[in-house]
């Protein structure tokens, strides 16, 4: 780890909760989480989301839509 990056030799595990559970939690910039029940519209469960400071919500990484 240095001031601009972190290198990992194994997969990183993110916290996992349902969309309803994440929506009850306020995040901060820089947080990324896993949504266990994200399947909708052909999407898989387990999609990653980030704390979106523009919309003050958790947004899916792949398209910025609301969790």
Number of C-alpha atoms within 10 A of each C-alpha: 7 6 5 5 7 7 7 8 5 6 6 7 8 12 11 16 15 15 17 11 10 18 14 9 10 10 18 14 10 9 12 19 22 21 25 16 17 19 12 8 6 7 10 12 14 16 18 20 25 21 20 21 13 6 10 13 21 27 20 21 17 9 8 13 12 16 20
